[in-house]
Amino acid sequence: RVIEEHYGALYRRALAGPAKPDLVLFPETAFDWHIQPTTEGIRRIGPLGATRLPARTSVVVGASFAGRHQADSQNGVAFLQPGEGGLPVLTEATSKRRLVPFIEAGHRPGARWATGRVGGRRLFVLICYESMYAEAAVAAREEGAELLAVLSDDAGMRWSPMAWTHAEQAKLRAIEAGLPLVRAGQFGPSYAVDAYGRVLAALGHGATG
């Protein structure tokens, strides 16, 4: 509940300003509800179901999707667009393809990379551990991506060297793909880089914004 309220407050703040965002990113497993990957399931998440989206704002959410059996649960990403009355409509849902060994043994891997259209552009999403793989950058280029995004649940690593190493790896994917990249981390850092891996804006570890 505390995490949901925290993200809900940031979400409402982002949408309330005079300049409406084109894209809102939530980190990996931002909402650990084991929801069904449907529009109705997404709207059960308080901040998403109760907040109206501006006409041109897309939302990408990291969430745990429920399967029919516990072994079918998925660590996934949902692409949302504004529907009637500004309520979010699910347009795409994909599961994490590259699972963390042992830690995610109970999840079912996805069959493809997470891609979707936001604001008329093709977005290629890497879920946390997937950003460690150079093959992801190759796939992004092959699929005609125009922007990369990384959603990460890095809160468990906190201040460890592993957290920094993991965050820096995503910049290499931007360089390899020749595409700009945005990263949303639960504990940080979160940042935007250009196609050369140069930081354009950033929030450090433990920062809120």
N, C-alpha and C positions, 0 to 999 in steps of 0.2 A: 504493500500500500504506500509506503514512504517513497519508494522509487517511482511508482506511478504518479504520485502527486508532484514529485520533483520534475519529471519529464513533462508532465502536463502544464506546469507553470512556465517552463521554458518554451513549450510549444505555443501556448497562448500569447506569450510575449512576442514571439517571432511573427505571429500572424496579426498582431494588433498594431504594428507600426504603420506609418504612412506608405512606406515602400514595401510592397508585398513580395515575399521571396518566391523565386521560381521553383525552388527545390528545398524540401526539409528532409534531413536525414536523422534517423534514430539509430543508435548503435545496435550491435548484435545482441539478441535476447533482451532488448530494452523492456519488452513485455513478456514475461515468462509465464504465460497463462495456459499454455497448451491448448490454444484455440484452434478451431477449424479454419482452414484457409479459404474462407468465403467472405463476402461482403458483410453478411450478418455476424460472422464471428469477429471480424475486425471492429465492427461497431459496438461490440460488447466491451471493448477496451474503453474505459471511461473518457480519457482525454481525447481520443479519436472520435468516438461516437457523439460526444457532446459539443464538439467544436466545428464550426462551419469553415470550409476551405474557400479561400479566394478563387476566382474563376481560373486563374492561370498557375496555381500552385500545385505541384506534384509532391507526394510524400513517399518516402521509402523507409520501411520499418523492419527492423530485425525482431523476429518473434519465434517462439517455440510453437510448432504446429502439432496438433494431436493426431495420432493414427488410431486405427481400430484396436490395435494392441500396443502395449507399452514399447515393444521393440520397433514399432513403426513410427515412433515420434521423430520429428524432424526439426533441425535447427535451420530456420529458413528466413526468407526475405519476402516482403509483400510490397507491391507497387500500387499506390493509391492515386486516384484522380477525383476531382470534385464532381459529384453527381447532382441530382435534383435537390435544390435547396442548399447546396454546398456540402451535403453529407458525403463522406468518403465512399468511393466505389473501388473495389478490388479489381485491378486489371490484369495482374500477373502475380503468381506466387511460385517460388522456386526454393528448393532445399539446398543446403550446403553440400557441395560436391566432394571437397577434400576435408575429411573429418580428422580431428586430432586423435592420434592413436591412444587407445586405452580410455582416455577421458570421455570421448564421445562414442564409446562402444555400444551404447544403447540407442543410438540414433541411426536412421536409415539415410544413406547418402543420396544426393540428387543425381540425376542422369545427365544433367547439363549445367553449364554456367548460368548465373543469374543475370538476365538482361531484360530491359524494358525501355519504353519510350517515356521521356519526361520533357514536356515543353517542346515536343516535336523532334527532340534529339535522342539518340540511342545511348543509353547508360548501361555500363557493364559493372556489375557489383561483385566484389570479392568479400566473402564473409570471414573475417579474422585470419585464421591459419592459412586460408587460400592465398593470401597476399605473399606468402613465402615462396610461391612457385612461379618460376619464370614462364612456364607454359601458359599461365593465365594472361600474360601480356601478349603472347602470340595469338591466343584465342580471341582476345579483345580486338586486335587488328583484323583478324580474319572475319569477325562478325560485324565489322563496320562500326565499332563503337566510336563515340565522339567525346565521351567523358568516362573516367574511372571513378569508382567510389569504393571505399573500404569501410565496412562496419565491424567494429571490434568490441568484444567483451574482455577488456584487459584489466579489469578491477582486481582480479586475483593476483596479478603480478606486481601490482602497486609500484614501489620504487626500485624494484630489482633490475639488474642489468638486462635481463630478458625482455622487460617491457620496452626499454629503449631500442634494443636490437630489433624487436618485432615491429616497432613503429617506423624505424628507418628503412626496413625492407620494402615498404610500400612505395617509397620514393623511387626505388629501382624499377618497379613495375611501370611507373609513369615514364621513366626514361626509355625503357625497353619498348614500350608501346608507342612512344612519341605522342602521348596524350596527357592533358591535365588530369589531376586526381584530387579528390577530397576524401579525408579520413575522419570518421566519427568514432571516438573511443569513449567507453564508459568512464574510465579514470583519466584518460589522456595519454599522449597528446592528441588533439584534434587539429587538423590543418588542411590547407589548400596549397597545392604546388602546381607549377606549370609543367610543360612537357619535358623540361630539362631538370626537373626535381627541385627547382628553386622555390623556397617557401614564400607564398604570397600573403598568408595570414595564418595565425596559429593560436591555440590555447595550450598551455603547458600541462604537465601532470597535476591532477587534482584541481584544475581551474574550472570555473563554471562560467558559461556564457552562451 
